[in-house]
Amino acid sequence: MAGKTESSKKSIPPYMKAVSGSFGGIVEACCLQPIDVIKTRLQLDRSGSYRGIAHCGTTIVRTEGVRALWKGLTPFATHLTLKYTLRMGSNSVLQSAFKDSQTGNLSNRGRMMAGFGAGVLEALAIVTPFEVVKIRLQQQRGLSPELLKYKGPLHCAHTIIREEGILGLWAGAAPTMMRNGTNQAAMFTAKNAFDTILWSKHEGDGKMLQPWQSMISGFLAGTAGPICTGPFDVVKTRLMAQSRSGGEVKYRGMFHAIRTIYIEEGLFSLWKGLLPRLMRIPPGQAIMWAVADQITGFYERTYIHNVPL
């Protein structure tokens, strides 16, 4: 009885959550990079060159080759791995801070606040500079190195710093913080709710979900964010894509960009690229959680509940 009480007080340490996120990020990046490239191209398409997801993908393959669908993979994979490491670790720390000091329980409000804080932190520390580099690389058309302004991730970052200053790597930081904070608040809360409703899985109960169960919960949890944060994602992409080296810029900030896009392109343009986002983010969350839950579940069963292998 004492052993059971002792194990119930223990929880998976933040570093273990961080490790699980890093492995999940690597697997997700390799699987879903082509969809991210198509999403970025559609969001940057102001002239109507692409008639949809399939046309965009086939056009890229026909004119630039299959490898072009994995443009920006190095910064994308590195960024996802670091992002999930920070997200899962910081969310675990913040959840501990928001738990009731008497009961040790975490309310839905506390879970949402922890998720929002983790999203804002990852946006500032990792997401914004990596996505600036990724988007600048993805918007380049062609495969001939001599025709490309940016020769690779490091050259791209160096060029941005030289031409636009160090803050050029944080273009679009405000909408990125809003997007990621809202996304993670919704995602962590929804993931916990779906685990409870669908599989009767409660945090710390020692029950290990099957990968397919984690994928279903993760997929469902990943659907709400893109719909709510579509305008922030479009604005973030536009702000990151524009170079400040020429002096004049089209968009002067988050609110100016929203207003300009609405006036020039219409309300629904603020949700451009939503379908490829829905094709990428929910499956990405499904893949990430399938990996992460196996790692944290193994740790919980082996080192907290002492379940024999």
Rosetta blueprint (number, residue, H / E / L):
1 M L
2 A H
3 G H
4 K H
5 T H
6 E H
7 S H
8 S H
9 K H
10 K L
11 S L
12 I L
13 P L
14 P H
15 Y H
16 M H
17 K H
18 A H
19 V H
20 S H
21 G H
22 S H
23 F H
24 G H
25 G H
26 I H
27 V H
28 E H
29 A H
30 C H
31 C H
32 L H
33 Q H
34 P H
35 I H
36 D H
37 V H
38 I H
39 K H
40 T H
41 R H
42 L H
43 Q H
44 L H
45 D L
46 R L
47 S L
48 G L
49 S L
50 Y L
51 R L
52 G L
53 I H
54 A H
55 H H
56 C H
57 G H
58 T H
59 T H
60 I H
61 V H
62 R H
63 T H
64 E H
65 G L
66 V H
67 R H
68 A H
69 L H
70 W H
71 K L
72 G L
73 L H
74 T H
75 P H
76 F H
77 A H
78 T H
79 H H
80 L H
81 T H
82 L H
83 K H
84 Y H
85 T H
86 L H
87 R H
88 M H
89 G H
90 S H
91 N H
92 S H
93 V H
94 L H
95 Q H
96 S H
97 A H
98 F H
99 K L
100 D L
101 S L
102 Q L
103 T L
104 G L
105 N L
106 L L
107 S L
108 N H
109 R H
110 G H
111 R H
112 M H
113 M H
114 A H
115 G H
116 F H
117 G H
118 A H
119 G H
120 V H
121 L H
122 E H
123 A H
124 L H
125 A H
126 I H
127 V H
128 T H
129 P H
130 F H
131 E H
132 V H
133 V H
134 K H
135 I H
136 R H
137 L H
138 Q H
139 Q L
140 Q L
141 R L
142 G L
143 L L
144 S L
145 P H
146 E H
147 L H
148 L L
149 K L
150 Y L
151 K L
152 G L
153 P H
154 L H
155 H H
156 C H
157 A H
158 H H
159 T H
160 I H
161 I H
162 R H
163 E H
164 E H
165 G L
166 I H
167 L H
168 G H
169 L H
170 W H
171 A L
172 G L
173 A H
174 A H
175 P H
176 T H
177 M H
178 M H
179 R H
180 N H
181 G H
182 T H
183 N H
184 Q H
185 A H
186 A H
187 M H
188 F H
189 T H
190 A H
191 K H
192 N H
193 A H
194 F H
195 D H
196 T H
197 I H
198 L H
199 W H
200 S L
201 K L
202 H L
203 E L
204 G L
205 D L
206 G L
207 K L
208 M L
209 L L
210 Q L
211 P H
212 W H
213 Q H
214 S H
215 M H
216 I H
217 S H
218 G H
219 F H
220 L H
221 A H
222 G L
223 T L
224 A H
225 G H
226 P H
227 I H
228 C H
229 T L
230 G H
231 P H
232 F H
233 D H
234 V H
235 V H
236 K H
237 T H
238 R H
239 L H
240 M H
241 A H
242 Q L
243 S L
244 R L
245 S L
246 G L
247 G L
248 E L
249 V L
250 K L
251 Y L
252 R L
253 G L
254 M H
255 F H
256 H H
257 A H
258 I H
259 R H
260 T H
261 I H
262 Y H
263 I H
264 E H
265 E H
266 G L
267 L H
268 F H
269 S H
270 L H
271 W H
272 K L
273 G L
274 L H
275 L H
276 P H
277 R H
278 L H
279 M H
280 R H
281 I H
282 P H
283 P H
284 G H
285 Q H
286 A H
287 I H
288 M H
289 W H
290 A H
291 V H
292 A H
293 D H
294 Q H
295 I H
296 T H
297 G H
298 F H
299 Y H
300 E H
301 R H
302 T H
303 Y H
304 I H
305 H L
306 N L
307 V L
308 P L
309 L L
